[in-house]
Amino acid sequence: MLSNIGIPGLILVLVLALIIFGPSKLPEIGRAFGTTLKEFKKSTRELVSDEQSEEEKKKELL
């Protein structure tokens, strides 16, 4: 879905965000988005590693 946006669409989204939130809020929003994305990736990795360790334990029991 995001691959269909293209450069003009991306510029339009950035200009709209600048108009709506203003230049002082954009760094805060970017930081919050980055932190959220980092925590999401960390949780996903933990979930996958937990699932893999459970599968390994099941294989050991067999």
Secondary structure, 3 states (H helix, E strand, C coil): CHHHCHHHHHHHHHHHHHHHHCCCCHHHHHHHHHHHHHHHHHHHHHHHHHHHHHHHHHHHHC
